[in-house]
Amino acid sequence: MNKKLNVLFLSNPSVGHTNFLISLAQKYIDKNHTVKFMLPGITNAYVQKALNNPSLNINYTLDKHSINYKLIPISFKQIALGLLLPFKSGISELIMAFKVLSSGAEYYAEYIAKEIEKESYDLIIYDYTFIPAVILSKKLNIPRVAIYHSGLTFYEKDIPILGSDATYGDINKDEYTRIKATLDKLESSIKSKYKDISQMNFFTQANSDFLNIINSVKEFEYKRGNLPSNVCFTAPSIYSRKVLDQKHKTSDKKLIYLSFGTVFTKEYKLFTKIIKSIDTSTYDVVVSAGDSYAKLQKTKFADNVKIYPFLDQLNILNQADIFITHGGKNSINEAMITKTPLLVFPFGAEQEYNAKLVEYKNIGINFKYNKHNLDMHSMDSALETVLNSTLIQSSLNHLHQLHSNKDGAELTYNKIDSLLKKT
Protein backbone atom coordinates (compact mmCIF):
# COMPACT_ATOMS: atom_id res chain seq x y z
CA MET A 1 0.00 0.00 0.00
CA ASN A 2 2.07 2.90 -1.30
CA LYS A 3 -0.44 5.66 -0.68
CA LYS A 4 -0.68 6.75 2.94
CA LEU A 5 -4.30 6.50 4.03
CA ASN A 6 -6.44 8.41 6.47
CA VAL A 7 -8.51 5.66 8.12
CA LEU A 8 -11.56 6.14 10.33
CA PHE A 9 -12.37 3.35 12.80
CA LEU A 10 -15.93 3.28 14.15
CA SER A 11 -17.47 1.01 16.77
CA ASN A 12 -20.13 0.53 19.36
CA PRO A 13 -18.80 0.82 22.93
CA SER A 14 -18.09 -2.79 23.82
CA VAL A 15 -14.84 -4.56 24.67
CA GLY A 16 -15.74 -7.54 22.48
CA HIS A 17 -16.55 -5.27 19.53
CA THR A 18 -13.37 -3.20 19.77
CA ASN A 19 -10.58 -5.70 20.57
CA PHE A 20 -9.86 -6.65 16.96
CA LEU A 21 -10.42 -3.10 15.70
CA ILE A 22 -7.80 -1.79 18.14
CA SER A 23 -5.27 -4.39 16.91
CA LEU A 24 -6.05 -3.43 13.31
CA ALA A 25 -5.77 0.30 14.07
CA GLN A 26 -2.35 -0.35 15.62
CA LYS A 27 -1.34 -2.23 12.48
CA TYR A 28 -2.27 0.76 10.28
CA ILE A 29 -0.34 3.11 12.55
CA ASP A 30 2.73 0.88 12.39
CA LYS A 31 2.45 0.93 8.58
CA ASN A 32 2.60 4.76 8.77
CA HIS A 33 -1.03 5.48 7.96
CA THR A 34 -3.11 8.04 9.86
CA VAL A 35 -5.82 6.63 12.12
CA LYS A 36 -8.72 8.08 14.05
CA PHE A 37 -10.94 5.95 16.29
CA MET A 38 -14.44 7.15 17.19
CA LEU A 39 -17.02 5.50 19.42
CA PRO A 40 -19.76 6.53 21.84
CA GLY A 41 -18.55 7.04 25.38
CA ILE A 42 -18.78 8.98 28.63
CA THR A 43 -16.85 12.22 28.24
CA ASN A 44 -17.09 13.17 31.93
CA ALA A 45 -14.30 11.40 33.85
CA TYR A 46 -16.21 11.48 37.18
CA VAL A 47 -19.31 9.87 35.67
CA GLN A 48 -17.12 7.33 33.86
CA LYS A 49 -15.42 6.38 37.12
CA ALA A 50 -18.75 6.15 38.97
CA LEU A 51 -20.26 3.80 36.38
CA ASN A 52 -17.03 1.72 36.28
CA ASN A 53 -18.18 -0.16 33.18
CA PRO A 54 -15.43 -1.70 30.98
CA SER A 55 -17.45 -0.94 27.84
CA LEU A 56 -17.37 2.75 28.75
CA ASN A 57 -13.65 2.72 29.58
CA ILE A 58 -12.31 1.72 26.16
CA ASN A 59 -10.70 5.14 25.83
CA TYR A 60 -8.13 4.02 28.44
CA THR A 61 -7.11 1.14 26.17
CA LEU A 62 -6.85 3.56 23.24
CA ASP A 63 -4.71 5.85 25.41
CA LYS A 64 -2.47 2.94 26.35
CA HIS A 65 -1.81 2.20 22.67
CA SER A 66 -1.43 5.91 21.76
CA ILE A 67 -4.28 5.67 19.24
CA ASN A 68 -5.84 8.99 18.25
CA TYR A 69 -9.53 8.91 19.21
CA LYS A 70 -12.58 11.00 19.89
CA LEU A 71 -15.46 9.97 22.15
CA ILE A 72 -18.94 10.74 20.86
CA PRO A 73 -21.11 11.80 23.82
CA ILE A 74 -23.13 8.64 24.35
CA SER A 75 -26.91 8.74 24.11
CA PHE A 76 -28.69 8.33 27.45
CA LYS A 77 -31.00 5.75 25.88
CA GLN A 78 -28.05 3.58 24.86
CA ILE A 79 -26.70 3.64 28.42
CA ALA A 80 -30.10 2.79 29.89
CA LEU A 81 -30.68 -0.11 27.50
CA GLY A 82 -27.11 -1.31 27.95
CA LEU A 83 -27.58 -1.55 31.72
CA LEU A 84 -30.51 -3.92 31.14
CA LEU A 85 -28.55 -6.23 28.83
CA PRO A 86 -26.87 -8.40 31.51
CA PHE A 87 -30.32 -9.33 32.87
CA LYS A 88 -31.49 -10.82 29.56
CA SER A 89 -30.82 -14.27 28.12
CA GLY A 90 -31.42 -16.28 24.95
CA ILE A 91 -33.33 -14.59 22.13
CA SER A 92 -34.37 -11.78 24.51
CA GLU A 93 -30.71 -10.92 25.02
CA LEU A 94 -30.11 -10.82 21.26
CA ILE A 95 -33.09 -8.52 20.68
CA MET A 96 -32.00 -6.22 23.51
CA ALA A 97 -28.39 -6.25 22.23
CA PHE A 98 -29.42 -5.03 18.79
CA LYS A 99 -31.69 -2.40 20.33
CA VAL A 100 -28.69 -1.17 22.35
CA LEU A 101 -26.35 -1.30 19.36
CA SER A 102 -28.72 0.54 17.01
CA SER A 103 -29.77 3.16 19.55
CA GLY A 104 -28.76 6.73 18.71
CA ALA A 105 -27.47 5.86 15.23
CA GLU A 106 -28.78 8.99 13.50
CA TYR A 107 -27.36 11.30 16.19
CA TYR A 108 -23.99 9.52 16.04
CA ALA A 109 -23.93 9.75 12.24
CA GLU A 110 -24.55 13.52 12.38
CA TYR A 111 -21.83 13.97 15.01
CA ILE A 112 -19.26 11.96 13.02
CA ALA A 113 -20.22 13.77 9.79
CA LYS A 114 -19.20 17.08 11.39
CA GLU A 115 -15.82 15.55 12.25
CA ILE A 116 -15.41 14.28 8.69
CA GLU A 117 -16.01 17.82 7.38
CA LYS A 118 -12.76 18.82 9.13
CA GLU A 119 -10.65 16.18 7.35
CA SER A 120 -11.36 13.67 4.61
CA TYR A 121 -11.01 9.91 5.02
CA ASP A 122 -10.02 7.25 2.50
CA LEU A 123 -11.51 4.29 4.32
CA ILE A 124 -13.95 3.40 7.10
CA ILE A 125 -13.33 0.23 9.13
CA TYR A 126 -16.14 -0.56 11.54
CA ASP A 127 -17.87 -2.93 13.90
CA TYR A 128 -20.61 -4.43 11.68
CA THR A 129 -23.32 -3.48 14.21
CA PHE A 130 -22.45 0.23 14.09
CA ILE A 131 -25.13 1.62 11.79
CA PRO A 132 -23.68 5.17 11.47
CA ALA A 133 -20.74 3.71 9.53
CA VAL A 134 -23.12 2.51 6.82
CA ILE A 135 -25.04 5.80 6.75
CA LEU A 136 -21.82 7.84 6.35
CA SER A 137 -20.18 5.48 3.87
CA LYS A 138 -23.17 5.67 1.55
CA LYS A 139 -23.63 9.41 1.94
CA LEU A 140 -19.94 10.32 1.43
CA ASN A 141 -19.00 7.49 -0.94
CA ILE A 142 -16.19 6.19 1.28
CA PRO A 143 -15.38 2.46 1.00
CA ARG A 144 -16.13 0.59 4.20
CA VAL A 145 -14.87 -2.66 5.72
CA ALA A 146 -17.20 -4.46 8.12
CA ILE A 147 -15.61 -6.47 10.94
CA TYR A 148 -17.62 -9.41 12.26
CA HIS A 149 -16.20 -9.95 15.73
CA SER A 150 -18.73 -12.66 16.64
CA GLY A 151 -18.57 -15.00 13.65
CA LEU A 152 -21.04 -15.19 10.81
CA THR A 153 -24.66 -14.29 11.49
CA PHE A 154 -26.08 -15.28 8.09
CA TYR A 155 -29.07 -17.63 7.88
CA GLU A 156 -28.25 -20.88 6.13
CA LYS A 157 -29.80 -24.36 5.92
CA ASP A 158 -28.64 -26.80 8.63
CA ILE A 159 -26.74 -24.10 10.54
CA PRO A 160 -28.13 -23.05 13.94
CA ILE A 161 -29.70 -19.62 13.68
CA LEU A 162 -28.39 -16.89 15.96
CA GLY A 163 -30.79 -16.87 18.89
CA SER A 164 -31.21 -20.63 19.13
CA ASP A 165 -29.17 -23.44 20.64
CA ALA A 166 -29.99 -25.96 17.93
CA THR A 167 -27.53 -28.63 16.85
CA TYR A 168 -25.91 -28.42 13.43
CA GLY A 169 -27.87 -30.48 10.91
CA ASP A 170 -30.68 -31.14 13.39
CA ILE A 171 -32.77 -27.98 13.10
CA ASN A 172 -36.30 -27.82 14.45
CA LYS A 173 -38.16 -26.15 11.56
CA ASP A 174 -40.83 -24.57 13.78
CA GLU A 175 -38.24 -23.05 16.11
CA TYR A 176 -36.13 -21.93 13.14
CA THR A 177 -39.15 -20.22 11.54
CA ARG A 178 -40.17 -18.57 14.81
CA ILE A 179 -36.71 -17.16 15.58
CA LYS A 180 -36.12 -16.11 11.96
CA ALA A 181 -39.44 -14.21 11.99
CA THR A 182 -38.40 -12.50 15.25
CA LEU A 183 -35.02 -11.45 13.85
CA ASP A 184 -36.54 -10.32 10.53
CA LYS A 185 -38.98 -8.16 12.48
CA LEU A 186 -36.15 -6.73 14.58
CA GLU A 187 -34.09 -5.95 11.47
CA SER A 188 -37.07 -4.31 9.73
CA SER A 189 -37.77 -2.23 12.83
CA ILE A 190 -34.17 -0.94 12.93
CA LYS A 191 -34.06 -0.25 9.19
CA SER A 192 -37.39 1.62 9.27
CA LYS A 193 -35.83 4.23 11.58
CA TYR A 194 -32.92 4.99 9.27
CA LYS A 195 -33.75 5.41 5.59
CA ASP A 196 -30.06 5.34 4.58
CA ILE A 197 -29.67 1.71 5.64
CA SER A 198 -32.64 0.16 3.81
CA GLN A 199 -30.27 -2.23 2.00
CA MET A 200 -28.21 -3.08 5.08
CA ASN A 201 -28.58 -6.54 6.58
CA PHE A 202 -27.47 -7.97 9.88
CA PHE A 203 -28.62 -11.57 9.50
CA THR A 204 -29.06 -12.40 5.83
CA GLN A 205 -26.15 -11.12 3.78
CA ALA A 206 -22.87 -9.21 3.83
CA ASN A 207 -23.01 -5.86 5.61
CA SER A 208 -20.57 -4.11 3.28
CA ASP A 209 -20.49 -4.27 -0.51
CA PHE A 210 -16.69 -3.67 -0.39
CA LEU A 211 -15.31 -6.13 2.19
CA ASN A 212 -16.53 -8.12 5.21
CA ILE A 213 -13.99 -9.67 7.59
CA ILE A 214 -14.74 -12.50 10.02
CA ASN A 215 -11.90 -12.41 12.50
CA SER A 216 -11.74 -16.14 13.14
CA VAL A 217 -10.29 -19.05 11.19
CA LYS A 218 -12.64 -20.66 8.69
CA GLU A 219 -12.11 -24.05 10.32
CA PHE A 220 -13.81 -22.79 13.49
CA GLU A 221 -17.14 -22.34 11.75
CA TYR A 222 -19.91 -24.62 10.58
CA LYS A 223 -19.49 -25.83 7.02
CA ARG A 224 -21.19 -23.26 4.81
CA GLY A 225 -22.12 -22.97 1.17
CA ASN A 226 -20.38 -20.62 -1.23
CA LEU A 227 -19.98 -17.25 0.48
CA PRO A 228 -19.75 -14.02 -1.55
CA SER A 229 -16.23 -13.08 -2.64
CA ASN A 230 -16.37 -10.00 -0.39
CA VAL A 231 -16.71 -12.17 2.74
CA CYS A 232 -13.34 -13.27 4.08
CA PHE A 233 -12.16 -15.27 7.11
CA THR A 234 -8.87 -14.14 8.60
CA ALA A 235 -7.97 -14.96 12.23
CA PRO A 236 -8.07 -13.36 15.67
CA SER A 237 -5.40 -10.83 16.51
CA ILE A 238 -3.43 -10.17 19.65
CA TYR A 239 -1.09 -7.89 17.70
CA SER A 240 -1.45 -4.88 19.99
CA ARG A 241 -1.92 -6.78 23.24
CA LYS A 242 0.71 -6.19 25.87
CA VAL A 243 0.38 -9.37 27.94
CA LEU A 244 1.27 -8.98 31.61
CA ASP A 245 3.74 -11.33 33.24
CA GLN A 246 1.71 -12.19 36.34
CA LYS A 247 2.11 -15.60 37.93
CA HIS A 248 -1.12 -17.42 38.85
CA LYS A 249 -0.07 -21.07 38.79
CA THR A 250 1.47 -21.48 42.23
CA SER A 251 1.03 -25.22 42.95
CA ASP A 252 0.99 -28.62 41.26
CA LYS A 253 -2.82 -28.59 41.14
CA LYS A 254 -4.67 -28.04 37.88
CA LEU A 255 -5.63 -24.39 37.48
CA ILE A 256 -9.19 -23.36 36.56
CA TYR A 257 -9.84 -19.86 35.24
CA LEU A 258 -13.43 -18.59 35.60
CA SER A 259 -14.68 -15.48 33.77
CA PHE A 260 -17.94 -14.26 32.24
CA GLY A 261 -16.33 -11.53 30.14
CA THR A 262 -17.11 -7.85 30.69
CA VAL A 263 -20.92 -7.71 30.30
CA PHE A 264 -22.32 -10.66 32.25
CA THR A 265 -20.43 -10.08 35.48
CA LYS A 266 -23.41 -9.40 37.75
CA GLU A 267 -24.05 -13.17 37.98
CA TYR A 268 -22.94 -13.44 41.61
CA LYS A 269 -25.14 -16.48 42.33
CA LEU A 270 -23.82 -18.45 39.36
CA PHE A 271 -20.22 -17.46 40.13
CA THR A 272 -20.76 -18.74 43.69
CA LYS A 273 -22.49 -21.93 42.58
CA ILE A 274 -19.69 -22.78 40.15
CA ILE A 275 -16.90 -22.05 42.65
CA LYS A 276 -18.58 -24.14 45.36
CA SER A 277 -19.06 -27.05 42.94
CA ILE A 278 -15.30 -27.27 42.27
CA ASP A 279 -13.25 -29.67 44.39
CA THR A 280 -10.56 -27.27 45.60
CA SER A 281 -8.51 -30.12 47.04
CA THR A 282 -7.84 -31.04 43.38
CA TYR A 283 -8.00 -27.67 41.61
CA ASP A 284 -6.82 -24.10 42.17
CA VAL A 285 -9.32 -21.47 41.00
CA VAL A 286 -8.74 -17.94 39.68
CA VAL A 287 -11.79 -15.75 39.06
CA SER A 288 -12.16 -12.55 37.04
CA ALA A 289 -15.33 -11.30 38.71
CA GLY A 290 -16.07 -7.81 37.34
CA ASP A 291 -19.22 -6.41 38.97
CA SER A 292 -19.46 -9.40 41.33
CA TYR A 293 -16.00 -8.80 42.81
CA ALA A 294 -17.11 -7.01 46.01
CA LYS A 295 -19.72 -9.65 46.88
CA LEU A 296 -17.45 -12.58 46.06
CA GLN A 297 -14.67 -11.08 48.16
CA LYS A 298 -16.99 -11.23 51.18
CA THR A 299 -18.00 -14.83 50.48
CA LYS A 300 -16.12 -17.62 52.24
CA PHE A 301 -14.24 -19.85 49.78
CA ALA A 302 -11.20 -22.10 50.08
CA ASP A 303 -7.86 -20.32 50.37
CA ASN A 304 -6.83 -21.42 46.86
CA VAL A 305 -9.76 -19.58 45.25
CA LYS A 306 -8.39 -16.19 44.17
CA ILE A 307 -10.86 -13.43 43.23
CA TYR A 308 -9.90 -10.43 41.08
CA PRO A 309 -11.99 -7.59 39.64
CA PHE A 310 -10.37 -8.03 36.20
CA LEU A 311 -7.41 -9.95 34.80
CA ASP A 312 -5.20 -9.98 31.75
CA GLN A 313 -6.97 -12.90 30.08
CA LEU A 314 -4.15 -14.02 27.79
CA ASN A 315 -1.76 -14.05 30.73
CA ILE A 316 -3.98 -16.31 32.84
CA LEU A 317 -4.99 -18.55 29.90
CA ASN A 318 -1.34 -19.23 29.18
CA GLN A 319 -1.22 -20.80 32.65
CA ALA A 320 -4.71 -22.27 33.05
CA ASP A 321 -5.60 -25.92 32.46
CA ILE A 322 -9.35 -25.26 32.03
CA PHE A 323 -11.36 -22.16 31.13
CA ILE A 324 -14.92 -21.77 32.46
CA THR A 325 -16.52 -19.06 30.32
CA HIS A 326 -19.77 -17.48 29.14
CA GLY A 327 -18.78 -18.26 25.55
CA GLY A 328 -17.96 -14.87 24.04
CA LYS A 329 -16.14 -15.21 20.72
CA ASN A 330 -13.05 -13.33 21.92
CA SER A 331 -12.74 -15.68 24.89
CA ILE A 332 -13.12 -18.76 22.68
CA ASN A 333 -10.54 -17.43 20.21
CA GLU A 334 -8.08 -16.84 23.04
CA ALA A 335 -8.71 -20.35 24.40
CA MET A 336 -7.80 -21.79 20.99
CA ILE A 337 -4.69 -19.58 20.78
CA THR A 338 -3.56 -20.81 24.23
CA LYS A 339 -4.82 -24.41 23.77
CA THR A 340 -7.14 -24.24 26.82
CA PRO A 341 -10.20 -26.56 26.94
CA LEU A 342 -13.55 -24.95 27.68
CA LEU A 343 -16.59 -25.36 29.91
CA VAL A 344 -19.21 -22.96 28.53
CA PHE A 345 -22.08 -21.46 30.53
CA PRO A 346 -23.85 -19.35 27.85
CA PHE A 347 -26.18 -16.47 28.74
CA GLY A 348 -27.18 -14.86 25.46
CA ALA A 349 -27.94 -15.82 21.89
CA GLU A 350 -24.47 -15.40 20.41
CA GLN A 351 -23.02 -17.34 23.33
CA GLU A 352 -25.51 -20.19 22.91
CA TYR A 353 -24.52 -20.41 19.25
CA ASN A 354 -20.84 -20.37 20.28
CA ALA A 355 -21.39 -22.99 23.01
CA LYS A 356 -22.91 -25.34 20.44
CA LEU A 357 -19.99 -24.63 18.12
CA VAL A 358 -17.50 -25.45 20.91
CA GLU A 359 -19.31 -28.75 21.37
CA TYR A 360 -19.49 -29.42 17.62
CA LYS A 361 -15.79 -28.69 17.15
CA ASN A 362 -14.88 -30.82 20.19
CA ILE A 363 -12.87 -28.26 22.13
CA GLY A 364 -14.98 -28.29 25.29
CA ILE A 365 -18.38 -28.87 26.88
CA ASN A 366 -21.58 -26.84 26.61
CA PHE A 367 -22.85 -26.68 30.21
CA LYS A 368 -26.11 -24.86 29.46
CA TYR A 369 -28.39 -27.75 30.33
CA ASN A 370 -26.58 -28.60 33.55
CA LYS A 371 -26.05 -25.20 35.11
CA HIS A 372 -29.32 -25.27 37.11
CA ASN A 373 -28.53 -28.74 38.50
CA LEU A 374 -24.89 -27.99 39.11
CA ASP A 375 -23.19 -29.87 41.93
CA MET A 376 -19.74 -31.17 42.73
CA HIS A 377 -20.43 -34.51 41.00
CA SER A 378 -21.51 -32.98 37.66
CA MET A 379 -18.71 -30.41 37.76
CA ASP A 380 -16.08 -33.01 38.61
CA SER A 381 -17.28 -35.22 35.75
CA ALA A 382 -17.11 -32.30 33.29
CA LEU A 383 -13.65 -31.23 34.44
CA GLU A 384 -12.33 -34.79 34.16
CA THR A 385 -13.76 -35.05 30.65
CA VAL A 386 -12.18 -31.87 29.29
CA LEU A 387 -8.85 -32.70 30.90
CA ASN A 388 -8.64 -36.33 29.79
CA SER A 389 -10.53 -36.48 26.48
CA THR A 390 -8.09 -37.31 23.69
CA LEU A 391 -10.67 -35.99 21.19
CA ILE A 392 -10.82 -32.58 22.88
CA GLN A 393 -7.04 -32.38 23.15
CA SER A 394 -6.59 -33.43 19.52
CA SER A 395 -9.17 -30.89 18.29
CA LEU A 396 -7.60 -28.13 20.37
CA ASN A 397 -4.14 -28.99 19.06
CA HIS A 398 -5.45 -28.84 15.48
CA LEU A 399 -7.15 -25.45 15.93
CA HIS A 400 -4.18 -24.12 17.88
CA GLN A 401 -1.90 -25.02 14.95
CA LEU A 402 -4.23 -23.19 12.56
CA HIS A 403 -3.85 -20.06 14.71
CA SER A 404 -0.07 -20.35 15.04
CA ASN A 405 1.86 -17.63 13.23
CA LYS A 406 -1.42 -16.14 11.95
CA ASP A 407 -2.27 -12.59 12.83
CA GLY A 408 -5.76 -11.48 11.84
CA ALA A 409 -4.77 -7.80 11.79
CA GLU A 410 -1.95 -8.45 9.30
CA LEU A 411 -4.16 -10.70 7.13
CA THR A 412 -6.95 -8.10 7.14
CA TYR A 413 -4.54 -5.26 6.33
CA ASN A 414 -3.17 -7.21 3.36
CA LYS A 415 -6.65 -8.09 2.10
CA ILE A 416 -7.75 -4.44 2.22
CA ASP A 417 -4.51 -3.36 0.57
CA SER A 418 -5.05 -5.81 -2.28
CA LEU A 419 -8.63 -4.64 -2.85
CA LEU A 420 -7.76 -0.93 -2.74
CA LYS A 421 -5.04 -1.45 -5.36
CA LYS A 422 -7.69 -2.82 -7.71
CA THR A 423 -10.05 0.13 -7.28
Buried (B, 14 or more C-beta within 10 A) or exposed (E): BEEEBBBBBBBBBBBBBBBBBBBBBBBBBEBEBBBBBBBBBBEEEEEBEEBEBBBBBBBEBBEEBEBEBBBBBBBEEBBEBBEEBBEBBBBBBBBBBBBBBBBBBBBBBEBBBEBBEEEEBBBBBBBBBBBBBBBBBBEEEBBBBBBBBBBBBBBBEBBBBBBBBBBBEEBEEEBBEBBBEBBEEBBEEBBEEBEBBEEBBBBEBBBBBBBBBBBBBBEBBBEBEEBEEBBBBBBBBBBBBEEEEEEBBEEEBBBBBBBBBBBBBBBBEBBBBBBBBBEBEEBBBBBBBBBBBEBBEEBEBBEBBBBBBEBBBBBBBBBBBBBBBBBBBBBBBBBBBBBBBBBBBBBBBBBBBBBBBBBBBBBBBBBBEBBEEBEEEBBBEBBEBBBEBEEBBEBBEBBBEBBEEBBBBBBBBEBBBEBBEEE
